[in-house]
Amino acid sequence: MSQSPARDGPQAPDMSQSPARLWLSDDPGKAWAERFFLLYTPVWIAAVALVMASGALLRWGDLGFLAFSVAVSAPLVVIPAWCHRRVPALAATPWHRSYWFKFNLWIFLFVWIGTYFLTHYFFDVLGMRYAFPTRYTLDAALVGKGDGSVPIFMYPLTQAYFVSYHAGMLVVLRRLHRALGLGNLSQGTPAPTAHLSQETPASPAHLSPETARWPRRLLLGLAALALAYAVSFGETLFMASDLISDLFWYADKPRMLRYGSLFYACYFLVSLPLLYPMDEPPGPAYSPGRAALEALAAGMLVFMILDALALALGPLVP
């Protein structure tokens, strides 16, 4: 068996007997980060649910909203940074080339483009409305036809959301990818095909192993679409709650849930295939520069897709 290409960072141990091997990356540093992001997810969800249910949001101003959003998102960087020299899986790689840093950087740039520019498509096309009692906003000057504006606190808060969304979806897709026997997604490494070599009614002798792979690849693509739609639907259902309907709502929530979730899902249909290969064995480790460039490219691609959909379909609500 040929050796995997050399990578900048720790090599994966033999985890073939571990249940986590089916879900998490073979790279120890990446696996640690994925596990941490997923374990932290219930913490920020509980915090957001608490302030929504308690009505605290109704009493806050700029400082309160910003302090809360920073407190929710900061642990995604602060805790891995604190653990970096203390955890062997992390310490073998310089902090600025570690997966947790590059993943946060990627999401930060993607979130920045989405929040600064693309929120206006949610205002104008999907009927999203903000009425937060804040004065300080930050959004594009020449994008959007309405008077909607984006409070500054949305930037760090969305960082927490998108880190969790992407970490969870990538882990699920990796599990499905391995279950389908598609090998390594980052390099397109063929899976073992001995079971496909025998002639059966479903697998004629003239079909190559690659021919037999396309239905599984199609299934993986459909799973990605389903995940993207489910996450988009779930966030809308949870966040556009009656508990904060005075601050955040959709002009037509049922239509937003059914159709607008597909519009929102375009974010993830672009980001997931670009994020998956980052530091995924046996491929090379990404540089921070490559991570940044791909995040910026992903943001621009989503920008073009949303604009094309807005042009073709018009607003979801009058």
C-alpha angles and dihedrals in degrees: 000000000000120000121251117250116272115265135200100247142028120333121237118261122224103278097162092122096047122094088217088063088074094057111023130063122271088234107091095214093048091045090052091051093047091050092048094048091051094046091050093050096082089050096060092038090055091048093051092045091050096053090045094050094043094052091234090136090066091061100045131098131191095299095048095049093045094046091051095048092048091047090052096047103034096075089064087070105020098055097048089045091052092046095044099096093032099056115068092211089060102033094066090070127056109256094243091055095044120114096239091057096044092045091052090046092051092049092044093057093042090049091047093056092042095049099038098044112009100048086079089066087058089051097046103030106028100032097241115167132196124195101164113155093243132123102194115080136165124196143123118300097210104034120088134031099228133068097254117133135191120237113227093238090068091074099065092034092055089049089065092047096049096044090056095042093052096041091052096045094045092052091050092048091050090052091050091044091056093043089054091052094238096142119221115351095203095060103020089241108180117246120234106285104187090113089056096052096077117089112249133156089258094045112039117199093247092061116094122222088253090057090055091051099065097077089053092048089050090052090051091051092050089049090053090051091049092049093048091050093045093051092047092047093046095051092049092048093048101039099039088062127153086240091074100021090127090061106032131019147136122243089229110016097179091055090044091053094048102038107008090060088067089053090051091044089067088078091062097039086062099038101045099062091044096048099044098072094050107119090341112148134272089025123083123273113259122241117232087248093057091048090052094047093049091049091052091047091049091051092051092048091052088048091056093045094051092047091050091050091048090050094047101040106024123212121338090223130029 
